[in-house]
């Protein structure tokens, strides 16, 4: 599973739902989401919260958190929440954004551009720019991680050499 820790729209998340969201508790991978995970069997128009949790591998608390943040807007029938195709599409995009390290604020900004009435052109252009920026950030992080790994490997070699010089066994600890 690909998961990223992301802050809430206001930069902070609190409570158990936020922990679910931040921990990346979604069983759907990026490949699953791109392949259309979230399409219910039989082509049902509306799904219950239980069906959504099974379909997307998220918790009910996470769904309510996304609703609170305005990312999805299920219909209400009494106490029950019913999720439309639009909600499923938006949730798919939220989860995809999380997978690649976007904040919920960034995802919401991109989702909100869909309603401009220009056929999604603005949304796609903004998303393309944000995706390019994120690729740059991730490449920089990867470079930093590669340097840190190399430095740690050099340190391990130095330590092993010193232990060997002391005639102490070098083990994997």
N, C-alpha and C positions, 0 to 999 in steps of 0.2 A: 504494500500500500504506500502511496505517496502521500505524505501529509506535511503540512506546514503550520507552524504556530502563527496565528494572525491576531492582531488586536481588533477590538470592536470598532465601530464607526467613530466613537468618540476617543479612540486610542486606548480605552480601558475596557476590560471585561471582568465581570464579577459573577459569583454564583456558580452553581453546578452546571447550568447550561453553558456558560462561558467556558468552563473547564472541558466539557464535552467538545465544544467547538475548537478550543485551542489545542486539545490533545489530538485533533484530527480523527475523531472517532467516526469515520466513514469507511465502510468496507469497499466502496467503489474506487477503482483506480482511475487515473486519467484516461487510459485506453478504454475502460468500461464506459466512462462518461461520454467520450467522443463517439463510441459505438452506439450510443443511445440508451444506456442504462437509465431507467426511470420511465421507460415505456411499459405500461402495465399490460399483462396478458389480456387478450380480448379487446384491447383498444378502449377501455373504460374512459369516460370523460372526467369523472370525479373520483378521487381516491380519499379514503379516510386517513387519519394520522397513522394508524397501525399499518396500513398498506404502504404509506410513504416511508415509514421506518424500515420495512422489509425491502422495499424496492431500492432505496438509496443507501441502506446501511447506516443511517443516522439515527440518533435518539430523538424521542418525542420532545425532550427539553431543547435540543438543538433546533428543531423545527419551530418551536415556540419562540426561541431567541431570535431566529431569522425573521419571524413574523413581527416581533417587537421592534426590530431594527428596520422594518419596511422593505425587506428584501423579497418577501413573499406575502401574499394577501389572500389566505384561504377564505372561502365562503363559510358562513355559519348557518347551521341548522340546529337551533337550540344550543346545547353545549358542544355539539360536534363541529369539527373543522373539516371542510371538504376542499381538497386541493385540485385545481383545474390543470389543464394541459399547460397553461401559461405559468402557473406556480411550479410545475415540474420542470419546465424549461428554465425558469429563473433559478430554481434550486440547482439544477445541473450546472449552470454557469457559475453559481456561487461556489460549488464544490470544485469545479475546474479551476477557478481563480485561486482558491485555497491551496490546491495541489501545486500550483506554480509560485506560491508565495505572495499573492496579492493580499492587501488588507481588505477587510469587508467594506471599508469606506471607498476604496478604489473600485471594487466590484459593483457597489451600489451606484456609483457615479456612471459607470459604463452601462448598467442595466437601465438606469433612468433615461438614457439617451434614446432608447428604443421607441419611446412614445412621442418623438418629435414629429412623426408623420412624413419622414423623408425616405421611407423604405429601408431604414436602418443604415443609410450611407454614413451619416455622422457617427453613429455608434461604431461602425466598422473602422472608420478612419481613426477615431480616438483609441479604440481597442488596439489597432495596429501600432500606434505610437507607444501606448503603455506596454504592449508586449515587447517591443524593441527595447524600451528602457529597462524592462525587467530582465531580458536576456543579458543586457550589459551588466546589470547589478549581479546577476547570478554568475556570470563569467568572472567578474572581479572577485566574488566570494570564493569561487572554485580555485582561482589563482592563489588567494590567501590561504585556503585550506591546503592546497598542494605544497606551499612553502612551509606551513606549520608541520605537515607530515614529514617532509624532508628534514626539517630541523630536529624533530623528535627522533627520527631514525638515526641521524648523526649522533645525537646524545646517547642513544642506546648503544651504539657502536663504541663510543668512548667509555661508557660505563662497563661494558663487557670486556674491553681491553684492560681496564684497570683491575677488574675482578680476576681476570686471567693472570695478570702480572702478580697478583697477590696469591696466586695458586688456589683460589676459591672456585668451587664449581659454578659454572654459568648455567643457570636454569631459566626456564620460562616464567618462574615465579607464579 
